Amino acid sequence: MKVAIMGAGLSGLACAITLEKQGVVPTIFEKRSKVGDRFVNGEAFLPALNRPIKDCYAYLAEKHGIYLQPLNNIRKMIISSENDRAVLHGQLGFLNIRGRDEDSLEFQLYKQVKSEIIFNSQYTYENLLQNFTHVIVATGDAAYTAKIQDFTQDLTVTLKGATVEGTFDKRHVGIWLDNTIAPQGYAYLLPFSEKEATIALGYPDYPHNQKFDIKSLWNKFYHRVCKEIEQELRITDQFEVTRYIIGICSAPRLANTFFTGNCFGAIMPAYGFGQLAAILTGIYAAQDLCGLGNYFELTKPLRQSYKNSLALRRAVEQLDNHKLDLLVKLINTNLANSLITTPNLNLLGFLGFVLRPYLLKRV
Ligand SMILES: Cc1cc2nc3c(=O)[nH]c(=O)nc-3n(C[C@H](O)[C@H](O)[C@H](O)COP(=O)(O)OP(=O)(O)OC[C@H]3O[C@@H](n4cnc5c(N)ncnc54)[C@H](O)[C@@H]3O)c2cc1C
């Protein structure tokens, strides 16, 4: 068996590590000149959306022998709407860093890989199929999958973010649900040290959202964050992602080609969490290749989570700012607080079931 992996990101590297454990040495082809050679940004794992997995770091280590470390635990989350605010406390999740940083998640995976990585690769999957028995498409780019097979694109998103310098509590994150700064989307602050954080906003590119000017939304958001945390944040780096595709492929495997990570449909529609599903799809593709499972079956729960997450997004997208205020008020009650923080409740499954009529709603 000769396996080529296209893309040395989360799913490609997780796939390589799992193959190596079974004695299969893949060749990895990476478009960029280094692993993680892109903007630095803080990202998060929220266990409430990944249950029954409670602690993804422990799960990946114990179940799959993949060792990663978070930057920090999330102990406090402040969710703000236009006029209200909810505060959640507890073990709410984990923060990590991505991109050009020695501690980034992709860099941590890279250190566990022994296989050869061919950088600056220009190969297409068709090229690779001529010399390899199997190809793993792990390019992080769902548009690439859409060129090869049916891919249901549910939405695309515009994202704008920045690295800011200030003084932060490394365990506290902020989320804003406010249509005047992120119409039908959300904005966030994720610290990656006591002095640096990512602030970002994202909203769907629906035709009726085209009237918004990203620069003025950004200015509003930036000033609001500065005002709320009472600091003049200094922007040291910026990024913008346009038409980020959220959708899911119809066939996780087509003959001897496997689609992993975003190329499978790892990004959860509510609200862009894709890291855990990306790593898991890489592991599952490797398990299928090594006769330890069936990729189609193994990815079924991820497909269901995608659907549940889409129902949640569609429901929240209907809410105007007044209703978002009410939602935030509700989140601030003890009952909602404990539903979110109770580790044994499959929150996404429950919400997906309750909100499934919204799957039919087009926004
Ligand atoms: C701004 C932003 C914020 C996010 N925040 C979060 C968050 O907080 N929590 C969360 O869980 N998820 C988050 N996500 C989603 C998450 O980052 C992705 O779902 C995840 O990284 C996808 O992993 P992947 O393996 O598919 O792709 P990636 O990890 O992106 O890796 C793809 C690799 O393939 C390479 N490549 C591309 N094209 C080719 C080619 N033709 N040939 C060879 N190599 C190629 C790329 O250079 C890259 O190295 C966020 C995404 C963005 C954009």
The ligand as an SDF file (V2000), in Angstrom:
LIG
                    3D

 53 58  0  0  0  0  0  0  0  0999 V2000
  -10.3060   32.1100   11.3300 C   0  0  0  0  0  0  0  0  0  0  0  0
  -10.6610   30.7060   11.7110 C   0  0  0  0  0  0  0  0  0  0  0  0
  -10.9500   30.4120   13.0390 C   0  0  0  0  0  0  0  0  0  0  0  0
  -11.2730   29.1170   13.4180 C   0  0  0  0  0  0  0  0  0  0  0  0
  -11.5410   28.8740   14.7220 N   0  0  0  0  0  0  0  0  0  0  0  0
  -11.7920   27.6120   15.1370 C   0  0  0  0  0  0  0  0  0  0  0  0
  -11.9730   27.3250   16.5260 C   0  0  0  0  0  0  0  0  0  0  0  0
  -11.9140   28.2030   17.3920 O   0  0  0  0  0  0  0  0  0  0  0  0
  -12.2010   26.0280   16.8830 N   0  0  0  0  0  0  0  0  0  0  0  0
  -12.2590   25.0030   15.9670 C   0  0  0  0  0  0  0  0  0  0  0  0
  -12.4650   23.8440   16.3600 O   0  0  0  0  0  0  0  0  0  0  0  0
  -12.1060   25.2550   14.6400 N   0  0  0  0  0  0  0  0  0  0  0  0
  -11.8640   26.5100   14.2050 C   0  0  0  0  0  0  0  0  0  0  0  0
  -11.6670   26.7630   12.8680 N   0  0  0  0  0  0  0  0  0  0  0  0
  -11.7530   25.6350   11.9190 C   0  0  0  0  0  0  0  0  0  0  0  0
  -10.5010   24.7550   11.9310 C   0  0  0  0  0  0  0  0  0  0  0  0
   -9.3550   25.5680   11.9300 O   0  0  0  0  0  0  0  0  0  0  0  0
  -10.4950   23.8360   10.6850 C   0  0  0  0  0  0  0  0  0  0  0  0
  -11.7070   23.1290   10.6270 O   0  0  0  0  0  0  0  0  0  0  0  0
   -9.3380   22.8330   10.6760 C   0  0  0  0  0  0  0  0  0  0  0  0
   -8.1000   23.4690   10.7270 O   0  0  0  0  0  0  0  0  0  0  0  0
   -9.3960   22.0010    9.3870 C   0  0  0  0  0  0  0  0  0  0  0  0
   -8.3240   21.0710    9.3490 O   0  0  0  0  0  0  0  0  0  0  0  0
   -7.8580   20.4900    7.9320 P   0  0  0  0  0  0  0  0  0  0  0  0
   -6.9400   19.3670    8.2090 O   0  0  0  0  0  0  0  0  0  0  0  0
   -9.0260   20.2400    7.0760 O   0  0  0  0  0  0  0  0  0  0  0  0
   -7.0890   21.7090    7.2450 O   0  0  0  0  0  0  0  0  0  0  0  0
   -5.8400   22.5520    7.7270 P   0  0  0  0  0  0  0  0  0  0  0  0
   -5.4810   22.2660    9.1300 O   0  0  0  0  0  0  0  0  0  0  0  0
   -6.1240   23.9500    7.3150 O   0  0  0  0  0  0  0  0  0  0  0  0
   -4.6500   21.9860    6.8170 O   0  0  0  0  0  0  0  0  0  0  0  0
   -4.6750   22.0180    5.4060 C   0  0  0  0  0  0  0  0  0  0  0  0
   -3.2430   21.9330    4.9070 C   0  0  0  0  0  0  0  0  0  0  0  0
   -3.2670   21.6090    3.5040 O   0  0  0  0  0  0  0  0  0  0  0  0
   -2.3610   22.4670    2.8290 C   0  0  0  0  0  0  0  0  0  0  0  0
   -2.7810   22.5410    1.4180 N   0  0  0  0  0  0  0  0  0  0  0  0
   -3.7490   23.3250    0.8680 C   0  0  0  0  0  0  0  0  0  0  0  0
   -3.8890   23.0330   -0.4460 N   0  0  0  0  0  0  0  0  0  0  0  0
   -2.9870   22.0540   -0.7280 C   0  0  0  0  0  0  0  0  0  0  0  0
   -2.6570   21.3450   -1.9120 C   0  0  0  0  0  0  0  0  0  0  0  0
   -3.2850   21.5750   -3.0660 N   0  0  0  0  0  0  0  0  0  0  0  0
   -1.6570   20.4170   -1.8540 N   0  0  0  0  0  0  0  0  0  0  0  0
   -1.0230   20.1670   -0.6750 C   0  0  0  0  0  0  0  0  0  0  0  0
   -1.2980   20.8150    0.4790 N   0  0  0  0  0  0  0  0  0  0  0  0
   -2.2890   21.7330    0.4580 C   0  0  0  0  0  0  0  0  0  0  0  0
   -2.4370   23.7760    3.5920 C   0  0  0  0  0  0  0  0  0  0  0  0
   -1.2990   24.5670    3.3350 O   0  0  0  0  0  0  0  0  0  0  0  0
   -2.5200   23.2580    5.0370 C   0  0  0  0  0  0  0  0  0  0  0  0
   -1.2470   23.0480    5.5830 O   0  0  0  0  0  0  0  0  0  0  0  0
  -11.3510   28.0620   12.4410 C   0  0  0  0  0  0  0  0  0  0  0  0
  -11.0670   28.3600   11.1080 C   0  0  0  0  0  0  0  0  0  0  0  0
  -10.7270   29.6610   10.7380 C   0  0  0  0  0  0  0  0  0  0  0  0
  -10.4330   29.9610    9.2890 C   0  0  0  0  0  0  0  0  0  0  0  0
  1  2  1  0
  2  3  1  0
  2 52  2  0
  3  4  2  0
  4  5  1  0
  4 50  1  0
  5  6  2  0
  6  7  1  0
  6 13  1  0
  7  8  2  0
  7  9  1  0
  9 10  1  0
 10 11  2  0
 10 12  1  0
 12 13  2  0
 13 14  1  0
 14 15  1  0
 14 50  1  0
 15 16  1  0
 16 17  1  0
 16 18  1  0
 18 19  1  0
 18 20  1  0
 20 21  1  0
 20 22  1  0
 22 23  1  0
 23 24  1  0
 24 25  2  0
 24 26  1  0
 24 27  1  0
 27 28  1  0
 28 29  2  0
 28 30  1  0
 28 31  1  0
 31 32  1  0
 32 33  1  0
 33 34  1  0
 33 48  1  0
 34 35  1  0
 35 36  1  0
 35 46  1  0
 36 37  1  0
 36 45  1  0
 37 38  2  0
 38 39  1  0
 39 40  1  0
 39 45  2  0
 40 41  1  0
 40 42  2  0
 42 43  1  0
 43 44  2  0
 44 45  1  0
 46 47  1  0
 46 48  1  0
 48 49  1  0
 50 51  2  0
 51 52  1  0
 52 53  1  0
M  END
$$$$
